[in-house]
Amino acid sequence: MIMNEVYLEIVELDNGEIVLRPVNADDEEPLAVLKISEATKEYLQDKYFELAKHMFTAGIDFVYSDDFIGDDIFETHDDVDRVSKIIH
């Protein structure tokens, strides 16, 4: 999959979610959504937005790395159950 060149922005919405979206795409569904708990925001104080930026950057770096196999990312697999992934 090759994406056209798009400029992205990270924005905190009024509901507290932090989203990654194309610039000027206010009405479109964001590419990614991150919700940081109030307890974590309180602990990190003003640094929680920096955390979000690093998390989104790591995701983007992964997608454009050699470790990402994304040719079939948009294929539908009806026989695969959708389950939450837990990383320990």
Secondary structure, 3 states (H helix, E strand, C coil): CCCCCCCEEEEECCCCCEEEEECCCCCCCCCEEECCCHHHHHHHHHHHHHHHHHHHHHHHHHHCCCCCCCCCCCCCCCCCCCCCCCCC
